[in-house]
Amino acid sequence: MEKNKFNLLLRSWTKDPSLIGFWAVTTEGEKMIKVHLTDFYHMIKTMWFEHREVFPNKGTYKMIRRNLIRTIALTLNETPFRWRFIPDELCKEILHKLYQRWIPIRNLNGDFKTLLFYKASKIGFHNRFAKRPCFVNNKLNVVFSEDQAVGIAHFMQNKHVEILFLRPIAVHDNEISMSKAKKIILEWNKNNFPKLFAHLPSFATCCLANIFLGSENQNVDALISDCYASCSKGRAFENIILNRNGFPMEKSDCLKAKKVFVSIVTDIENFKKLNPSFSPIPFISDYINQWE
């Protein structure tokens, strides 16, 4: 976007901030947010210095910036294949706006919020991530050593536990189709945990595993990567492919994955029977989204 064009938009937005939302659904607005986000975010970060004459005071500038960050977050919320392009610094700023209640938490889906944590953690955003991962062994007993762990448990607000197994159950040099991956999971389910339901891991749990167990070296593949996962979309789910960094890919980018990871789901009461003295309070869960 040209500097003069952005200046004119800022002038209109300072008079009526609601116009930001209307602009975001125009062809130009969607393109700036979804395609040219890095450049657009740079313009937002520098607008106080580049267009100071537009703002009557610092308070107006802060109001416009908050509205722009909120609009970007709400626009990208339902577009998983664009998430990998969100600058890490912008993820951190969106999280700060969530903490400050400028973005209503109920308006962002769980997978997107976890993605924000994942990317922000890459630039040292750990101050609100005090809870530790819950490791389990092959009997689903809680263990406190990563060396003994075969899975990581994610406690959900619907009183269910998703346990993601940290090693792929299948790896192929030739890519695996979605239908083949589901057959592999079905067979694994019968042979390992026939009384529990096995499925593709959720994107949120994949993110949490990569945050706590992945390498900070961006040249190294994420722990849970190049595989199929499921992502929430409203009340439904859609199957996605994660790239080598653990981010969702657009269907046109990659038709098939090379690894199959698996999760099993049980309810919290069954999990407690296996771990009688267990309390989920110290561990990562959906409750990380209930801010301090």
N, C-alpha and C positions, 0 to 999 in steps of 0.2 A: 504494500500500500504506500502510495506517495505521501510524503511528509505533509503537504498542503491538504490532502484529502483527510488525513488523520486529524489535522488541526481543526478542520471544519466539523468533523464528527464530535470532537471534544467540546467545541463551542455549543453544539446542540445538546450534548449530554449534560453539560453543566446547568443548562436551563431546565432540562427534564430528563433525569436519570432513567426513567422507565423506557426511554427510547433505545437504550442499550439492548434490552430484551427483544424489541422489534427488529433491530438491526441484525441480531444474531441469527434470525431465521430467514434473512434474505440470502440470496445466492452469494453476495459478496461476504456477508458475515460468516456464513457456514464455511466458505472457502478459507477465510482467514483463520478461523478456529481449528478446522479439521485438517487443513493442508499446509498452511503457513504459520503454524502455531509458534514455532521457535522465534521467527522474526516478529510476530505479533506480540509475544511476551516481552521481547526486548524493547519494543516500542512502549509497552506499558511501564516497564521498569525505568525508562528514561524520560517519560513524558513530563515529569516535574521540571527537568532541566531543559528539555527541548521545546516545551510549550507552556512555560510558566505564566506567560501573559494571559493565557486562557482561564486560569483559575483565580477567582477572587481572593482565595485564602487557602491555607494548607488543609483545612477541614474539608473543603470541596474536593480537593485533589484526592484525599484519602477515601472519601465517599465514592468517587468515580472508580478508583482502583478496586475497592471492595466489590462494587457492582460488576466490574469487568471480570474479576477472578471468579465470582459466584456464577456469572453467566457462562464462562468457559467450562467450569466444573459441571454444571447442569447440562450443557450441550454435549459434552463428551461422555457423560454417565452411561448412556445406552449405546456407545459405539466402541466395543472392546478392541477391535482391530486397530484403532487409532491410539490406544493407551500407550503403546511402546514408544510413541513419538513425543509424549509429554515430557518436557524438560524436568529433570530431577528437582531443580530449584522451584519450579512451579508447583510440583507435588507438595513440597514442603510448605509453600505459601497457602495452598488450598487447605492443608491440615491445620495451619494456624488459624485460618478463617473459620474452620469447623470448631476449633477449641473456643474461639471467641464468640461463637453462635451467630456469625454473619452468614453462614450457610447452614440451613436446617439439616441436621443429620439424617432425618427420615427421607430426605429427597435424594440421597445417594445410595445406590445399592451396595451390598456388603462386599462383593468382589472388587468394585471400584475403590472402596475405602481401603481395602487391604492392599490393592495395587499402589495406592498413594503411599502407604507405609513402606512397601517394598522399594519403591524408587527413591523415596526420601531417605531411607536408611543407607543408601549408597553414598550419601553426602553427610553422613554422621547424625541423622535425625533419630536418636534413640532415647531422648529424654522422657518420652511417655511410654516407652516399651520396656517397662521394668519387669514384666512377667517373663517367666522362662518357659521353654518348650517342655511338653510332657512326653518323654520317651517311653516306649513299650517294647517288650521282648516278643518272641514268637508265640508266647502263651497269653499275650495281651496284659501281662503284669507290668506295672510301672517300674521303670529302672531309672537310675540317676546318673548313669554313665553313657555317653554317646557311643562308646565302644560296644556296649551290650545291646544297643537299640537296633530294632529292625523296622520300627515305625514311629510316627509322631502323631499324637492325638490332638484333635481340634474340638473343643467343646462348644456346642451351638446352643442358641437360646431356645430352640424347640426341644431341649432336653435330650438331644441325640449327640453321639460322639462319632466323628469321622476319624478313622485311623488310616493314614497314608503310609504305605510301605515304601521305604526309602530306596530300594533297589528295583530296577525294572524287572518285570516278570518275563519280558521278551525283548530282544534287541535284534534287529535285522539290518543288514547293509542295504538290502532292497527294501523300500518303504512298505509299511504295513497299512492296509486299507482299514477304514473305520469298522467295517463289518468283521474283518479278520480280528481286529483288536478286541471287539466285544466277545467273539468266540473264545479267544485266548483267556479273557477274564472269566467267562462262564466256566471253562474247564478248570481254571485255577481255583475258582470258588468251590467247586464240587470236591476238589482234592485237598483243600486246606481249611476252609471255614464254611462247611455246608449249611450250618444253622444261621449264618449271618448273610447279609446282602452285600455283594461286591459290585463295584461299578467303577467308571472312570473317576479319577479324583477331581474334586472341585478346584476351581481356579484359586479360590481364597486359601485353601489348605496348601496348595502348591506354593503359593506366594509365601506363606508363613514358614514352610520348610526351607525355602530359598533364603529368607531373611535370616533365620537362626542358624542354618547349617551350610549355607552356600559360601563360596569364595568371594572375597571383596575384589578380587582381580577380574576386571571386566573382560579380559581376554580368555578367561576360563569359562567353560560352559556352566550354566546354573545346574544345581543338583537335580532338580526336576525340570527337564527341558526336552525339546525335540519329541514331543509326545502329545497325545490327545488329553483333553480335560473337558470338564463341563463348566459353563458359566451361567450365572443367574441372569435372567432377562424378564423383569417384572416378576410374575409368579411362576414362570416357566423356566426351562433351562435349554441352552443350546450347546452343541458340541463344538469345541474349538481346537486349534492346534497351537502349542506353545513353541516358540523358536528356541535357539540355543541359549538365549538370555532369560528364558522363562516368561516371555510376553506373548499375548495373543497375536496370531497372524491372520491377515485377510485370506479368504479362500483362494484368491488368485495368486497369492504368494507361494503357497505350498499345498499340494493336493493331499499328501500323505505324511505320516510321521514314521520315525524309525524305532521308537521305543514304546513300550506299553507299561505304564504304571497303574497301580490298582489301589483302591481304597475300600474299606469295609465300614459299615455303619451299624451301630448298636445303640440302645438307649442308655442313659446315664445309670439307671438302676442295675442293668446287667453288668455294666462296667464296674460298678461299685462292688458287686458280688465277687468279681475277680480280684478286687483290690479293696478289702473291707475297711481299711483305715484311710481310704483315699478322700481327698478334698480337692476340687478343681480350682479353688481360689488362687493358688500361686501361679497357675499355668495360663498360657495363652488361650483365649476363647473369643467368642463373638462379643463378650463384654468389654473387650478393648475399645469397642465403639461407644461405650457409655463413658464419656470423657470425665476426667477428674475435675 
